[in-house]
Every structure is written in C-alpha cells, then in structure tokens.
Amino acid sequence: MRKLRATLPFVASSSFSLLGNSIAGVVLPLVLLAKTGDALAAGALAIICAIPQVLAGVFGGALLDRFNRRDLSVVSDLISAASIAALPIIDATVGLSFGWFVVCGIVGAVGDIPGMTARDTLLPTVIEHDKLDLQRFMGVSQSIDNLVVIVGPAIASMGMGFLGAANTLWLTAALSFVAAMTTLFVPRAVGVPPKAGHIQGAGLVRTAVQSTKEGMRVLFKSDAVLRASVVLGMLIVIVMGSYQGMVLPVFFTQENAPTLLGYVLSAMSVGALVGSLGYAKFAYAMKRRTWYAVSFVGMAIGVAALGSLASYGVILAGAAMLGLFSGPVSALFGYFVYGLIPDEHRGAALGTQNSMLLVVAPIAVFATSIVIEIVGVGMTSLVLALGWIFLTAYALAMKAMREI
C-alpha cells in the first residue's frame, strides 16, 4: 500500500482550515448584520479589509518563494485562530462594533491570505512527493473540500441555535489551531522552495514588487489556458461571492430565517461533492472540453433557479444544481493552474492571483450592497443571474479553451 506521508496530513490540515472558514462564512455576515443592522456595513468592511489583504497576499507570495512553505502555513493558521477568537471575547466584554470587525479583519488578513497561498504552493509538491496523479487528485481534493463544506454550514446553523452567533466563532478559532498543529506532520523538506534564501529589511519590499511582476507575467503571458482559467475563475468569484456574501444573507435575514442560509450552502456543497466525485472517477472518460462545456451550461441553469429567489425549494434546488456542475470545472481549473505554473514561480503567481481575487471579491460585494440598497435584493439577484448567463456565453466562446 502506498504511503501518503505528505498527502494525508496536508489534506487533513486543509480540511480543518476549510471547515473553520465555512463556519465563519455563514456566521460572520449574520453577526455583522445583527450588530449593525446595515447591509452596506458588510460591503464597507470588505472594501476596508481589501488593502491589507492584498498586501498580505503580495508579501506572502514573495516569502513563499524564499522560505519554507510548510512553516509559513503553520504561522498563518495560528494568526487566523487568534483573530477569530478575539471576536467572541470582545463581544462578551466591551461589545462588538463595526470598528472591532475592521481591526480583527485586518489582523486576520495577515494570517488567512498567506496561509491560503501557502497551501496552494504546497499542493503540487505534496503530490509529487507521494507520486500521485495531479488530475485525479484534483477531483479527489475537490470532493474532500466539498464534503467538509457540507458539514460546515450545518454546524454553523446548529451552533448559532445552541451557542449564539458570536460564540460559534470559537469553533472556527479552534479549527484553525488544529490545522496549524496538523500541518507540522507534513515533512518539512516538502515545503522548501527552489529559490530558498533570506530576505532582510527593504529587500522584502523589493522582492515583493518583483514577485508581483513575475506573478502577473506567469499568470497572463506564459500560457493562454492558464490565463483563461485565471480570468474565468475571477469572474466566477465575483458572481458567486456576491450571492454568498451579500444576496443570500440579506434575503434570509429579511425573511426572518437566517439559519436557512446554512442549509442552502450545504445543498450547494452536496451537489459539488457529487460532481467532483464523478470527475475524480471519470476524469479521463470524457474530453476536458466536454467537462468544461457541460459544467458551464449546468451551472447557468442552477444560477437561474437560485437567482430567481422564487421560493425556498427553488433556491435549494438551484444551489444543488450549481454545486453539481461546479465540481468538475473547479477541479479542471485547479489542474490547469497547478500544472502550468513552474514551482520556482508558484509563490509569486499564486500570491498574485489570490491578491487579485481579494480585490475583485470585496468590490463585488460592496457594489452588490449598494445595488441592494437602491433596487432591493430580488432585482439584484436577477441582475447577477443575467450576468452569469453572459459569463457562460463568454466561457464557451473563449478561443483558448476550445482545444483543452
């Protein structure tokens, strides 16, 4: 039997971290809405935290091409745990306000973003260390992630019912700490980058600037398929981030049923689990172009149902269908990104990519909050669904993705 000495602790650590994030993803918007009563506040928080998140992504990418990636992942998870644990402590003592969310969000950015990039840079070397097939592993990895995300929103809903929303964040903090401890079981040699070295003082700033330039070059000039995967991934984050981070929380809050949000997100994850398991099993049974086209058409149908906000049943069905068809395309994009970025530039490229995602996502959430204030959540949802249809047409017409 093959010994997965690096893969098992890596997957376990990623799962613990993702479980904590999925719980926080449900709880944090509801806590913020409960404390401020203003949908615009959530969008403003995302914008305010965007700058430190981008800086953390840029500097983190530079560090990950110079220092041990496993060690940086551990440190990042510990910082994340501390930033989340501070919220229920503050709520129980002086009381949470918008300013406290900003402070904890900025501290959390220092941990969350480099930690996410560290895992991204570690994944291909972990697979290589244990001699696994990258394309099949991406399907398995997506399946595990989706299984974890199924559990997360359900735990969040139950936690809010028994503990209260703010105290449920203790679970996220604990899971981040466990993720850090589990990462220590990944062989340290796996985390050594090809250009390992020391950076001092102003050299870090200079290296970060060079890292960003190199990351942009790799992402957008080195390969057309890689460029298309990055662009499409960003567009998907814009639309889905607006739904998950603003439209659905506001809708269920207005309906006086905030706990239902967790079950809708769980339905999406169940669908994604089935889709990614199917891809892991039959990855080579169909052409990549077929997986790609079927996935985008299926997601468009799911978003149309979800975006209608017609009824809880329709929303649930749309979420499940969206998840089902997102599983294969997520695994496929992961395969392209991890497979086409050279190891020596992985920290720079993935750090730059994550930084860009951190720019567009909060801008999209903030813009969505403004539109909701002007035209209401129902019309905003329909506009996003229409945007997804245009995205589908764009994805199917892209020249770079016709011969994948």
C-alpha positions in Angstrom: 0.0 0.0 0.0 1.3 3.4 -1.0 2.4 5.6 2.0 0.9 9.0 1.8 3.3 10.6 4.2 2.8 14.1 3.0 -0.7 13.9 1.5 -2.7 12.7 4.5 -1.6 15.4 6.9 -1.8 18.0 4.2 -5.4 17.1 3.3 -6.3 16.8 7.0 -4.9 20.3 7.7 -6.6 21.8 4.7 -9.9 20.2 5.7 -9.7 21.6 9.3 -8.9 25.1 8.0 -11.7 24.9 5.3 -14.2 23.7 7.9 -13.4 26.6 10.1 -13.7 29.1 7.2 -17.0 27.6 6.0 -18.5 28.1 9.5 -17.2 31.6 9.6 -18.5 32.3 6.1 -22.0 31.6 7.4 -21.7 33.2 10.8 -19.7 36.4 10.2 -22.1 38.1 7.8 -25.0 37.3 10.1 -23.2 38.6 13.2 -22.2 41.8 11.4 -25.8 42.3 10.2 -27.1 41.7 13.7 -24.7 44.2 15.3 -25.1 46.9 12.7 -28.4 46.3 11.0 -27.0 47.6 7.8 -26.2 45.6 4.6 -24.0 48.4 3.5 -21.7 47.8 6.5 -20.8 44.3 5.3 -19.8 45.7 1.9 -17.8 48.5 3.5 -15.9 46.1 5.8 -14.9 44.1 2.7 -13.6 47.2 1.0 -11.7 48.4 4.1 -10.0 45.0 4.6 -9.2 44.6 0.9 -5.9 46.7 1.1 -4.3 44.8 4.0 -5.5 41.5 2.4 -3.8 42.4 -0.9 -0.6 43.5 0.8 -0.6 40.2 2.8 -1.1 38.3 -0.4 1.8 40.1 -2.2 4.3 39.9 0.7 3.2 36.3 1.4 3.8 35.3 -2.2 7.3 36.7 -2.0 8.0 34.9 1.3 6.7 31.6 0.0 9.3 31.6 -2.8 12.1 32.2 -0.3 11.1 30.5 3.0 9.7 27.1 4.0 6.1 26.9 2.8 5.1 24.4 5.5 6.3 26.6 8.3 4.6 29.7 6.9 1.4 27.8 6.7 1.6 26.9 10.4 2.3 30.5 11.4 -0.6 31.8 9.3 -3.1 29.4 10.8 -2.1 30.5 14.3 -2.6 34.2 13.4 -6.0 33.3 11.9 -7.0 31.5 15.1 -6.1 34.4 17.2 -8.0 37.0 15.1 -11.2 34.9 15.1 -11.0 34.1 18.8 -10.9 37.8 19.6 -14.4 38.5 18.2 -16.4 36.4 20.8 -14.1 37.7 23.6 -14.8 41.3 22.6 -18.5 40.6 22.2 -18.6 39.2 25.8 -16.7 42.2 27.3 -16.9 45.6 25.6 -19.3 44.6 22.9 -18.7 44.3 19.1 -18.9 47.3 16.9 -18.0 48.0 13.3 -14.6 49.2 14.3 -13.8 45.9 16.0 -14.7 43.9 12.9 -12.3 46.1 10.9 -9.4 45.5 13.4 -9.9 41.8 13.6 -10.4 41.6 9.8 -7.1 43.3 9.2 -5.3 41.0 11.7 -7.0 38.0 10.1 -5.8 39.0 6.6 -2.2 38.7 7.8 -2.9 35.0 8.5 -5.7 34.0 6.1 -4.2 35.1 2.8 -0.6 33.9 3.2 -2.0 30.7 4.7 -4.3 30.0 1.7 -1.4 30.7 -0.7 1.0 28.5 1.3 -1.4 25.5 0.9 -1.7 26.3 -2.8 2.0 26.3 -3.3 2.4 23.1 -1.2 -0.2 21.0 -3.1 1.8 20.2 -6.2 5.0 19.3 -4.2 3.0 17.2 -1.8 1.5 15.2 -4.8 4.9 14.9 -6.3 6.4 13.7 -3.0 3.9 10.9 -2.7 3.9 10.2 -6.5 0.1 10.7 -7.2 -1.7 11.8 -10.4 -2.4 15.5 -10.3 -5.6 15.5 -12.4 -7.2 12.7 -10.5 -6.1 14.1 -7.2 -7.8 17.5 -8.0 -11.1 15.6 -8.3 -10.5 13.8 -5.0 -9.3 17.0 -3.3 -12.4 18.9 -4.5 -14.6 16.1 -3.2 -13.0 16.2 0.2 -13.3 20.0 0.3 -17.0 19.8 -0.7 -17.7 17.2 1.9 -16.1 19.5 4.5 -18.1 22.5 3.3 -21.3 20.4 3.5 -20.7 19.9 7.2 -19.6 23.5 7.9 -22.8 25.4 7.2 -24.8 22.8 9.0 -22.6 23.1 12.1 -22.8 26.8 11.8 -26.6 26.7 11.8 -26.7 24.3 14.8 -24.0 26.3 16.6 -26.0 29.6 16.2 -29.0 27.8 17.6 -27.3 26.4 20.7 -24.4 28.9 21.3 -25.4 32.1 19.7 -23.8 33.5 16.5 -20.8 35.2 18.1 -19.8 32.2 20.3 -20.0 29.9 17.3 -16.8 31.6 16.1 -14.9 29.7 18.8 -15.3 26.7 16.6 -13.5 28.5 13.7 -10.7 29.6 16.0 -10.2 26.0 17.4 -10.2 24.5 13.9 -7.5 27.0 12.7 -5.4 26.0 15.6 -5.8 22.3 14.9 -5.0 22.9 11.2 -1.7 24.5 12.3 -0.8 21.5 14.5 -1.7 19.0 11.8 0.5 20.8 9.2 3.5 20.0 11.4 3.2 16.4 10.3 3.9 17.3 6.7 7.6 16.5 6.1 9.4 19.8 6.4 11.5 19.1 3.3 8.3 19.3 1.2 8.0 23.0 2.0 11.4 24.0 0.8 11.1 26.3 -2.3 13.6 26.1 -5.2 14.9 29.6 -4.6 15.1 29.3 -0.8 17.0 32.2 0.8 17.0 35.0 3.3 15.3 38.4 2.9 16.1 41.4 5.0 14.6 44.9 5.6 13.9 46.8 2.4 14.8 43.7 0.5 11.4 42.3 1.4 9.6 45.2 -0.3 11.8 45.0 -3.4 11.3 41.2 -3.5 7.5 41.6 -3.1 7.4 44.1 -6.0 9.4 41.8 -8.2 7.3 38.8 -7.1 4.1 40.6 -8.2 5.5 41.5 -11.6 6.7 37.9 -12.1 3.4 36.6 -10.9 1.5 38.7 -13.4 3.8 37.6 -16.2 3.3 33.9 -15.4 -0.5 34.2 -15.0 -1.2 36.3 -18.1 1.6 35.9 -20.5 3.1 32.4 -20.1 0.1 30.2 -21.3 -3.2 31.0 -22.9 -5.1 28.2 -21.0 -3.6 29.4 -17.7 -4.7 32.9 -18.4 -8.2 31.9 -19.4 -8.5 29.7 -16.2 -7.5 32.7 -14.0 -9.8 35.2 -15.7 -12.8 32.8 -15.6 -12.1 31.9 -12.0 -12.1 35.6 -11.1 -15.4 36.2 -12.9 -17.0 33.2 -11.1 -15.8 34.6 -7.7 -17.4 37.9 -8.5 -20.8 36.5 -9.1 -20.8 33.7 -6.5 -19.2 35.9 -3.9 -22.0 38.4 -4.4 -24.6 35.7 -3.8 -23.0 34.0 -0.9 -21.6 37.1 0.8 -24.5 39.5 0.3 -27.6 38.5 -1.6 -28.4 35.3 0.3 -27.6 36.6 3.8 -29.7 39.7 3.2 -32.6 37.7 1.7 -32.8 35.2 4.5 -32.3 37.9 7.2 -35.3 39.8 5.6 -37.3 36.6 5.6 -36.5 36.2 9.4 -34.9 32.8 8.6 -31.1 33.3 8.8 -30.5 29.7 9.8 -31.8 28.5 6.4 -28.7 30.1 4.8 -26.6 27.3 6.1 -28.8 24.6 4.6 -28.7 26.3 1.2 -24.9 26.4 1.2 -24.9 22.8 2.3 -27.1 21.8 -0.6 -24.6 23.6 -2.9 -21.8 21.6 -1.3 -23.6 18.3 -1.6 -24.0 18.9 -5.3 -20.4 19.9 -5.7 -19.4 16.7 -3.8 -21.3 14.5 -6.2 -19.9 16.5 -9.2 -16.3 16.3 -8.1 -16.5 12.6 -7.1 -17.8 12.0 -10.6 -14.9 13.9 -12.1 -12.4 12.0 -9.9 -13.9 8.7 -11.1 -14.3 9.5 -14.8 -11.8 12.3 -15.4 -10.3 10.5 -18.4 -13.7 9.1 -19.7 -14.6 12.4 -21.4 -12.5 15.1 -23.1 -11.6 18.1 -20.9 -13.5 20.3 -23.3 -16.7 18.2 -22.8 -16.3 18.5 -19.0 -15.8 22.2 -19.4 -18.8 22.9 -21.6 -21.3 20.7 -19.7 -20.2 22.3 -16.4 -20.8 25.8 -17.5 -24.2 25.1 -19.1 -25.3 23.2 -16.0 -24.1 26.0 -13.7 -26.0 28.6 -15.7 -29.3 26.6 -15.2 -28.6 26.3 -11.5 -27.9 30.1 -11.1 -31.0 30.9 -13.0 -33.1 29.0 -10.4 -31.1 30.3 -7.5 -31.2 33.8 -8.7 -35.0 33.8 -9.0 -35.4 33.6 -5.2 -38.8 32.2 -6.1 -39.2 30.0 -3.1 -37.0 28.2 -0.6 -37.4 24.9 -2.6 -36.4 26.6 -5.8 -33.4 28.2 -4.2 -32.4 24.9 -2.6 -32.7 23.1 -6.0 -30.8 25.8 -7.8 -28.0 25.7 -5.2 -27.7 21.9 -5.5 -27.5 22.1 -9.3 -25.0 24.9 -9.3 -22.8 22.8 -6.9 -23.2 19.7 -9.0 -21.8 21.3 -12.2 -19.2 23.5 -10.4 -17.4 20.4 -9.1 -15.8 19.2 -12.3 -14.9 22.7 -13.6 -13.3 23.6 -10.3 -11.2 20.5 -10.4 -10.3 21.2 -14.0 -9.2 24.8 -13.3 -7.2 23.6 -10.4 -5.4 21.1 -12.6 -4.5 23.8 -15.2 -3.4 26.3 -12.6 -1.2 23.9 -10.5 0.1 22.1 -13.6 1.0 25.1 -15.7 2.8 27.2 -13.1 6.5 26.4 -12.6 7.5 25.5 -9.0 10.1 28.3 -8.7 7.4 30.9 -9.5 4.5 29.2 -7.7 4.5 31.5 -4.6 4.7 34.7 -6.8 2.0 33.5 -9.2 -0.5 32.1 -6.7 0.2 35.0 -4.3 -0.6 37.5 -7.1 -3.7 35.5 -8.1 -5.1 35.4 -4.6 -4.4 39.1 -4.2 -6.4 39.9 -7.3 -9.2 37.7 -6.1 -9.1 39.6 -2.8 -9.5 42.9 -4.7 -12.4 41.9 -7.0 -14.4 40.0 -4.4 -14.9 42.8 -1.9 -15.5 45.3 -4.6 -18.2 43.0 -6.0 -19.7 42.5 -2.5 -19.7 46.3 -1.8 -21.2 47.1 -5.2 -23.9 44.4 -4.6 -24.7 46.0 -1.2 -25.2 49.4 -2.9 -27.5 47.9 -5.6 -29.5 46.1 -2.9 -30.0 49.4 -1.1 -31.2 51.0 -4.3 -33.3 48.4 -6.1 -33.8 45.6 -3.4 -32.4 42.1 -3.0 -34.8 40.5 -5.6 -33.8 42.7 -8.5 -30.1 42.5 -7.6 -30.3 38.7 -7.6 -31.9 38.7 -11.1 -29.1 41.1 -12.4 -26.5 38.7 -11.1 -28.2 35.7 -12.7 -28.2 37.5 -16.0 -24.5 38.3 -15.6 -23.9 34.6 -15.1 -25.6 33.8 -18.4 -23.3 36.3 -20.2 -20.3 34.7 -18.4 -21.4 31.3 -19.6 -21.5 32.5 -23.2 -18.1 34.1 -22.8 -16.6 31.0 -21.4 -17.9 28.8 -24.2 -16.6 31.2 -26.8 -13.1 31.7 -25.5 -10.6 30.6 -28.1 -8.0 29.4 -25.6 -10.5 26.8 -24.1 -11.7 25.3 -27.4 -8.8 22.7 -27.6 -8.1 21.9 -24.0 
